[in-house]
């Protein structure tokens, strides 16, 4: 409840942060995009142990650290856009309502908005599931989310780059560029996620130590990191293929798989496994969910690939 109130109450920052990230992407400045995302995530990670443990604020401390990271990233986005992106001139006095343009934006953006909302709801529902075990279980999950961002953020960079590349070449009828781009992204995502899995398997203790972990956190957190990290490679496959679906005009398919990954399969399975077999079994729901969704994504990609072949023949 405290986490939700704080994050929702200051949610304006994440909206502006994402807007400026997309401006960097659209104007061909991916390094600035990375700087905005990385700054917010890094500040969040640094402040998490301070507010959670030093100030003893628990879940509320995690929320405060998250909001501070988002506000800082928003400020950096404003500064970069103003100083480093001459194509964009922001003047609030010139803002005007354009109904047809808003409708076009919503038609494209609603699936992406739902996907972002699903990720937030996943965190909320996971906290509800974990709270009966202990506040430490919730803190461990929060720490895991922060740590996995370093791995997933790299793959998200590939997905952000893949969407315009695939969509532009689809419009240009250059399937000779579409499929190699998807294959390359899949290989890179697999390599990155595999490296992340190895890291989480080998040094979960030192990773948790970054958050001033105590013995209780180690007891819950080490199995958590080792079990959930087994899902990383499968998650990478789904993330890349969902971006390809979106770029090729199948946003519903992308949304459906994302809903399965983050909500429809994951949450009920976690609730059932934790209730029947305990906390460690609950973490394995991430692995089962990602395996199922990766297989589904590959099967659907085969169908979409055939359709693209026919359309661009």
TAKAPE-V104535 format. One record per backbone hydrogen bond with DSSP energy under -1.0 kcal/mol. CO is the residue of the C=O (numbers start at 0). NH is the residue of the N-H. E is the energy in kcal/mol with one decimal. If there is no record, write none. Layout:
co=[CO	CO]
nh=[NH	NH]
e=[E	E]
This chain:
co=[0	1	2	3	4	5	7	9	10	11	12	13	14	15	16	17	18	19	20	21	22	23	24	28	29	30	31	32	33	34	35	36	37	38	39	40	41	42	43	46	47	48	48	49	50	51	56	57	58	59	60	61	62	63	64	65	66	67	68	69	70	71	72	73	74	75	76	77	78	79	84	90	91	97	98	99	100	101	102	103	104	105	108	109	110	111	112	113	114	115	116	117	118	119	120	121	122	123	124	125	126	129	129	133	134	135	136	137	138	139	140	141	142	143	146	147	148	150	151	152	153	154	155	156	157	158	160	161	162	163	164	165	166	167	168	169	173	173	174	176	177	178	179	180	181	182	183	184	185	186	187	188	189	190	191	192	193	194	195	196	197	198	202	203	204	207	208	213	214	215	216	217	219	220	221	222	223	224	226	227	228	230	231	232	233	234	235	236	237	238	239	240	241	242	243	244	245	249	250	251	252	253	254	255	256	257	258	258	259	259	262	264	265	266	267	268	269	270	271	272	273	277	278	281	282	283	284	285	286	287	288	289	290	291	292	293	294	295	296	297	298	299	300	301	302	303	304	305	306	307]
nh=[4	5	6	7	8	9	10	12	14	15	16	17	18	19	20	21	22	23	24	25	26	28	27	32	33	34	35	36	37	38	39	40	41	42	43	44	45	46	47	50	51	52	53	54	56	57	59	61	62	63	64	65	66	67	68	69	70	71	72	73	74	75	76	77	78	79	80	81	82	83	87	93	94	101	102	103	104	105	106	107	108	109	112	113	114	115	116	117	118	119	120	121	122	123	124	125	126	127	128	129	130	132	133	137	138	139	140	141	142	143	144	145	146	147	149	151	152	154	155	156	157	158	159	160	161	162	164	165	166	167	168	169	170	171	173	172	176	177	178	180	181	182	183	184	185	186	187	188	189	190	191	192	193	194	195	196	197	198	199	200	201	202	206	207	208	210	211	217	218	219	220	221	223	224	225	226	227	228	229	230	231	234	235	236	237	238	239	240	241	242	243	244	245	246	247	249	248	253	254	255	256	257	258	259	260	261	262	263	264	265	266	268	269	270	271	272	273	274	275	276	277	281	282	284	285	287	288	289	290	291	292	293	294	295	296	297	298	299	300	301	302	303	304	305	306	307	308	309	310	311]
e=[-2.3	-2.1	-2.5	-2.6	-2.2	-1.3	-1.5	-1.3	-1.4	-2.0	-2.6	-2.4	-2.0	-2.4	-2.0	-2.2	-1.8	-2.0	-1.9	-2.8	-1.9	-3.3	-1.2	-1.5	-2.5	-2.1	-2.3	-2.4	-3.2	-2.2	-1.8	-2.4	-2.8	-2.4	-2.0	-2.4	-2.5	-2.5	-1.8	-2.6	-2.9	-2.0	-1.8	-2.4	-2.3	-1.3	-1.1	-1.6	-1.9	-2.3	-2.4	-2.0	-2.5	-2.4	-2.1	-2.1	-2.7	-2.3	-2.2	-2.4	-2.4	-2.3	-2.3	-2.3	-2.2	-2.8	-2.4	-2.2	-2.4	-3.4	-1.4	-2.2	-1.1	-2.5	-2.3	-2.0	-2.3	-2.5	-2.2	-1.4	-2.9	-2.6	-2.8	-2.7	-2.1	-2.0	-2.4	-2.4	-1.4	-1.4	-2.5	-2.3	-1.6	-1.9	-2.9	-2.5	-2.1	-1.9	-2.2	-2.4	-2.2	-1.6	-1.6	-1.2	-2.2	-2.7	-2.1	-2.2	-2.5	-2.8	-2.4	-1.8	-2.5	-3.0	-1.2	-3.2	-2.7	-1.2	-2.8	-1.5	-1.4	-2.2	-2.5	-1.8	-2.6	-1.9	-1.5	-3.0	-2.5	-2.6	-1.9	-2.1	-2.2	-1.5	-3.3	-1.0	-1.9	-1.3	-1.6	-1.5	-2.0	-2.6	-2.8	-2.2	-2.4	-2.4	-2.5	-2.7	-2.4	-2.3	-2.6	-2.7	-2.3	-2.1	-2.3	-2.4	-2.5	-2.3	-2.5	-2.1	-2.3	-2.4	-1.6	-2.2	-2.1	-2.1	-1.8	-2.3	-2.4	-1.7	-3.8	-2.0	-1.5	-2.8	-2.2	-2.6	-2.4	-1.7	-1.3	-2.2	-1.5	-2.3	-2.3	-1.7	-1.9	-2.5	-2.2	-2.3	-2.5	-1.6	-1.9	-2.5	-2.2	-2.4	-1.7	-3.0	-1.2	-1.7	-2.7	-2.6	-2.1	-2.0	-2.6	-2.0	-2.6	-2.6	-2.1	-2.5	-1.5	-1.1	-1.3	-1.8	-2.6	-2.5	-2.5	-2.6	-2.5	-1.8	-2.4	-3.0	-1.1	-1.4	-1.5	-1.4	-1.5	-2.2	-2.5	-2.2	-2.3	-2.2	-2.4	-2.4	-2.2	-2.3	-2.6	-2.3	-2.2	-2.5	-2.5	-1.8	-1.3	-2.6	-2.8	-1.5	-2.0	-2.6	-2.3	-2.1	-2.6	-2.5]
